[in-house]
């Protein structure tokens, strides 16, 4: 069979002019018909046909320009700016709500720093020559010469009060047997006070060198060739290291001053037979042991007030609940 002859095609209409006006008047149906007929009809710049393709060959998805990409870039910067503003606002809120706490912390830190600086300055000043010893005062000396004691401690002059050498002070005071105990007291800015407790002499012990004044512990305080007036002579079996001497010393320390001043002699062969001799009447006081010495001293004082030693030969207070007077 013979193939049918192809249909003749319509000639391409020129752009613009009457053909353009005729196509515009024909409407959509004519445009479709022309496409089916193979005629290419240009569209307006930027217009899209039914397939979504622009007349310049750019897919419709890319848009007429790059506005979408610019919008995305601008939006990212705005997000970063907003995030920074949000963080800044949060920090401002935190600071606003913690302002009282920060002020309180600052006050505590300031007070602590001030105290530290004050303490540091005080310590520095105390250990400086500003608080050096310029005066030494001796308190409590009765038998000792205060000037002699102060002169023995003159090596501490100029030393800052906190740095006074206690071992040197002790070494200097050892030269004074009458010093039983002592205490140092600093009186800023420049005075050092030495408080002394002197030993209490209880009597004289006869030795080869003469008569030695001793205290209740048997410490020799001084020695003279003859007995010192007003100080009792001790006749103790076993000497100052015996229990009898310890009992006699305890008895003498327990006596009131008015009775102690009347005692001219003390004797003891054992710790339980301490005997005192009073004044020019040679009145004997049988004391016995050193137990209950305070009570015995009080009873003896009351008894002597009622019956003076001049009319009494013996006071026996070895049993303080039943005093015997002869």
C-alpha positions as CSV (number, residue, x, y, z in Angstrom):
1,X,0.0,0.0,0.0
2,X,1.1,3.6,-0.5
3,X,1.7,5.7,2.5
4,X,-0.6,8.6,2.9
5,X,1.0,12.0,2.1
6,X,1.8,14.2,5.2
7,X,-0.4,17.0,5.8
8,X,0.9,20.4,4.9
9,X,2.1,22.5,8.0
10,X,1.0,26.1,8.6
11,X,3.7,28.7,8.0
12,X,5.4,30.2,11.1
13,X,3.8,33.5,11.9
14,X,6.1,36.4,12.5
15,X,6.5,38.0,15.9
16,X,4.3,41.0,16.6
17,X,2.0,42.6,14.1
18,X,-1.4,41.1,13.1
19,X,-0.4,37.5,13.7
20,X,0.3,38.4,17.3
21,X,-3.0,40.2,17.7
22,X,-4.8,37.2,16.0
23,X,-3.2,34.7,18.4
24,X,-4.0,36.8,21.4
25,X,-7.6,36.9,20.3
26,X,-7.8,33.2,19.6
27,X,-7.4,32.3,23.4
28,X,-6.0,29.3,25.1
29,X,-7.7,26.7,22.8
30,X,-6.0,28.1,19.7
31,X,-2.6,28.2,21.5
32,X,-2.9,24.5,22.3
33,X,-3.9,23.8,18.8
34,X,-0.9,25.6,17.4
35,X,1.4,23.6,19.8
36,X,-0.1,20.4,18.5
37,X,0.5,21.6,15.0
38,X,4.2,22.0,15.8
39,X,4.3,25.7,15.8
40,X,6.5,27.4,18.5
41,X,4.9,30.4,19.9
42,X,7.1,32.5,22.2
43,X,5.7,33.6,25.5
44,X,6.1,36.8,27.4
45,X,9.4,37.2,29.2
46,X,9.2,35.4,32.6
47,X,5.9,33.7,31.8
48,X,5.3,30.0,32.3
49,X,3.5,27.6,30.2
50,X,1.4,24.6,31.3
51,X,4.5,22.5,31.9
52,X,6.1,25.1,34.3
53,X,8.8,26.1,31.9
54,X,9.8,29.7,31.2
55,X,10.2,30.8,27.7
56,X,14.0,31.3,28.3
57,X,14.5,27.7,29.2
58,X,15.0,28.1,33.0
59,X,13.0,25.7,35.1
60,X,10.2,27.2,37.1
61,X,11.6,25.8,40.4
62,X,14.6,28.1,40.2
63,X,12.3,31.2,40.3
64,X,12.6,34.3,38.4
65,X,15.6,35.4,40.5
66,X,17.8,34.4,43.5
67,X,15.4,35.9,46.1
68,X,15.0,32.6,48.0
69,X,18.7,32.2,48.6
70,X,19.1,35.8,49.8
71,X,16.1,35.3,52.1
72,X,17.7,32.2,53.6
73,X,21.0,34.0,54.2
74,X,19.3,37.0,55.8
75,X,17.2,34.7,58.0
76,X,20.3,32.9,59.4
77,X,21.9,36.1,60.5
78,X,18.7,37.2,62.1
79,X,18.6,34.0,64.1
80,X,22.2,34.4,65.3
81,X,21.4,38.0,66.3
82,X,18.3,36.9,68.2
83,X,20.2,34.1,70.0
84,X,22.8,36.6,71.1
85,X,20.2,39.0,72.3
86,X,18.4,36.2,74.2
87,X,21.6,35.2,75.9
88,X,22.4,38.8,76.8
89,X,18.9,39.2,78.2
90,X,19.3,36.0,80.3
91,X,22.6,37.2,81.7
92,X,20.9,40.5,82.6
93,X,18.1,38.7,84.4
94,X,20.5,36.5,86.3
95,X,22.5,39.5,87.4
96,X,19.3,41.4,88.4
97,X,18.1,38.4,90.6
98,X,21.6,37.8,92.1
99,X,22.5,41.4,92.9
100,X,21.8,41.1,96.6
101,X,23.8,37.9,96.9
102,X,26.7,39.5,95.0
103,X,26.6,42.5,97.3
104,X,26.5,40.3,100.4
105,X,29.5,38.4,99.1
106,X,31.4,41.6,98.3
107,X,30.7,42.8,101.9
108,X,31.9,39.6,103.4
109,X,35.0,39.6,101.3
110,X,35.7,43.2,102.1
111,X,35.3,42.6,105.9
112,X,37.5,39.5,105.8
113,X,40.2,41.4,103.8
114,X,40.0,44.3,106.3
115,X,40.4,42.0,109.3
116,X,43.3,40.2,107.7
117,X,45.1,43.5,106.9
118,X,44.4,44.7,110.5
119,X,45.8,41.5,112.0
120,X,48.8,41.6,109.7
121,X,49.5,45.2,110.6
122,X,49.0,44.6,114.3
123,X,51.4,41.6,114.3
124,X,53.9,43.5,112.3
125,X,53.8,46.4,114.7
126,X,53.9,44.2,117.8
127,X,57.1,42.6,116.6
128,X,58.7,45.9,115.6
129,X,60.8,48.3,117.8
130,X,57.6,50.3,118.2
131,X,56.7,47.9,121.1
132,X,60.2,47.5,122.5
133,X,60.7,47.2,126.3
134,X,61.6,50.5,127.9
135,X,60.5,50.0,131.5
136,X,60.7,46.9,133.8
137,X,58.4,46.9,136.9
138,X,58.7,44.4,139.8
139,X,55.5,43.6,141.7
140,X,55.1,41.5,144.9
141,X,58.7,41.9,146.3
142,X,58.7,42.4,150.0
143,X,62.0,41.1,151.2
144,X,63.7,41.6,147.8
145,X,65.0,44.9,146.5
146,X,62.9,45.7,143.4
147,X,65.7,47.7,141.9
148,X,68.1,44.8,142.1
149,X,65.6,42.5,140.3
150,X,64.9,45.1,137.6
151,X,68.7,45.5,137.1
152,X,69.1,41.8,136.7
153,X,66.6,41.8,133.8
154,X,68.0,44.9,132.1
155,X,69.1,42.7,129.2
156,X,65.5,42.6,127.9
157,X,65.4,46.4,127.4
158,X,64.8,47.2,123.7
159,X,63.4,43.8,123.0
160,X,59.9,43.8,121.4
161,X,57.4,42.7,124.1
162,X,56.3,39.4,122.2
163,X,60.0,38.4,121.9
164,X,61.0,38.7,125.5
165,X,63.2,35.7,126.3
166,X,61.6,33.8,129.2
167,X,64.5,31.5,129.6
168,X,66.8,34.5,130.1
169,X,64.4,35.9,132.6
170,X,64.3,32.6,134.5
171,X,68.1,32.4,134.5
172,X,68.3,35.9,135.9
173,X,65.8,35.3,138.7
174,X,67.5,32.1,139.8
175,X,70.0,34.3,141.5
176,X,67.3,35.4,144.0
177,X,66.5,32.4,146.3
178,X,63.5,34.3,147.8
179,X,61.7,34.1,144.5
180,X,59.3,31.1,144.7
181,X,57.3,31.8,141.5
182,X,57.0,34.6,139.0
183,X,54.9,35.6,136.0
184,X,55.6,38.0,133.1
185,X,53.0,40.5,132.0
186,X,53.4,42.8,128.9
187,X,51.8,46.2,129.1
188,X,52.0,47.8,125.7
189,X,53.6,49.8,124.4
190,X,56.8,49.7,126.4
191,X,56.4,48.2,129.9
192,X,57.3,44.6,131.1
193,X,55.9,43.6,134.5
194,X,57.4,40.9,136.7
195,X,55.0,39.5,139.3
196,X,56.9,37.8,142.1
197,X,55.7,35.4,144.8
198,X,58.4,35.3,147.5
199,X,59.2,32.3,149.6
200,X,57.8,32.3,153.1
201,X,60.6,31.7,155.7
202,X,59.5,29.2,158.4
203,X,62.6,29.3,160.6
204,X,66.3,29.0,161.1
205,X,68.3,25.8,160.9
206,X,71.5,25.7,162.8
207,X,74.4,24.6,160.6
208,X,78.2,24.8,160.7
209,X,78.2,28.0,158.8
210,X,75.7,29.6,161.3
211,X,72.0,29.9,161.1
212,X,70.3,29.3,157.7
213,X,66.9,30.8,156.9
214,X,64.8,28.2,155.1
215,X,61.3,28.0,153.7
216,X,58.7,25.2,154.0
217,X,60.4,23.3,151.2
218,X,63.8,23.5,152.9
219,X,65.3,26.0,150.4
220,X,68.1,28.0,152.0
221,X,67.3,31.7,151.7
222,X,70.2,33.3,153.6
223,X,72.8,32.4,156.3
224,X,73.8,34.5,159.3
225,X,76.3,33.9,162.1
226,X,73.7,34.6,164.8
227,X,69.9,33.9,164.9
228,X,67.8,36.6,163.3
229,X,65.4,38.3,165.7
230,X,61.8,37.4,165.4
231,X,62.5,34.1,163.4
232,X,61.9,30.8,165.2
233,X,64.7,28.3,165.5
234,X,63.8,24.8,164.1
235,X,65.0,21.7,165.9
236,X,64.1,18.9,163.5
237,X,65.3,15.3,163.7
238,X,66.5,14.3,160.2
239,X,67.1,17.7,158.9
240,X,65.3,19.5,156.0
241,X,64.9,16.4,154.0
242,X,62.9,14.5,156.6
243,X,59.1,14.0,156.9
244,X,59.3,15.7,160.3
245,X,60.6,18.9,158.6
246,X,57.8,18.8,156.0
247,X,55.2,18.5,158.7
248,X,56.7,21.4,160.7
249,X,56.9,23.6,157.6
250,X,53.2,22.9,156.8
251,X,52.2,23.8,160.3
252,X,54.1,27.1,160.2
253,X,52.5,28.1,156.9
254,X,49.0,27.4,158.3
255,X,49.4,29.7,161.3
256,X,47.8,33.2,161.2
257,X,50.2,36.1,161.2
258,X,49.4,37.1,164.8
259,X,50.3,33.6,166.1
260,X,53.3,33.1,163.8
261,X,54.9,36.2,165.1
262,X,54.8,34.8,168.6
263,X,56.5,31.5,167.8
264,X,60.2,31.4,168.9
265,X,60.9,27.7,168.4
266,X,59.6,24.7,166.6
267,X,60.6,21.1,167.3
268,X,59.7,17.7,165.8
269,X,61.2,14.3,166.0
270,X,58.5,12.6,163.8
271,X,55.7,14.0,161.6
272,X,53.2,13.4,164.4
273,X,54.7,15.4,167.3
274,X,55.2,19.0,166.1
275,X,55.5,21.3,169.0
276,X,55.6,25.1,169.1
277,X,57.0,27.5,171.7
278,X,55.4,30.9,172.1
279,X,57.1,34.2,173.2
280,X,58.8,34.9,176.4
281,X,56.4,32.8,178.5
282,X,57.7,29.6,176.9
283,X,54.1,28.4,176.5
284,X,54.0,25.1,174.6
285,X,51.6,24.3,171.8
286,X,51.2,20.6,171.2
287,X,50.2,20.4,167.6
288,X,50.7,16.8,166.8
289,X,50.5,15.9,163.0
290,X,50.1,18.4,160.2
291,X,46.6,17.0,159.5
292,X,43.7,19.5,160.0
293,X,46.2,22.3,160.4
294,X,43.8,24.9,159.3
295,X,41.1,23.8,161.8
296,X,43.8,23.6,164.6
297,X,45.0,27.1,163.8
298,X,41.5,28.5,164.1
299,X,40.8,26.6,167.4
300,X,44.1,27.8,168.8
301,X,43.4,31.4,167.9
302,X,40.0,31.3,169.6
303,X,41.5,29.6,172.7
304,X,44.3,32.1,173.0
305,X,41.8,34.9,172.9
306,X,40.0,33.5,175.9
307,X,43.1,32.3,177.8
308,X,46.2,34.3,176.9
309,X,49.6,32.5,176.9
310,X,50.8,34.3,180.0
311,X,48.3,32.3,182.1
312,X,48.7,29.0,180.2
313,X,51.5,26.5,180.3
314,X,50.3,24.3,177.5
315,X,47.8,24.3,174.6
316,X,47.1,20.9,173.3
317,X,45.3,21.1,169.9
318,X,46.3,17.7,168.6
319,X,42.6,16.8,168.8
320,X,40.9,20.1,167.6
321,X,37.5,18.8,168.8
322,X,38.7,18.6,172.4
323,X,41.4,21.2,173.2
324,X,43.3,20.8,176.4
325,X,44.6,23.8,178.2
326,X,46.9,23.5,181.2
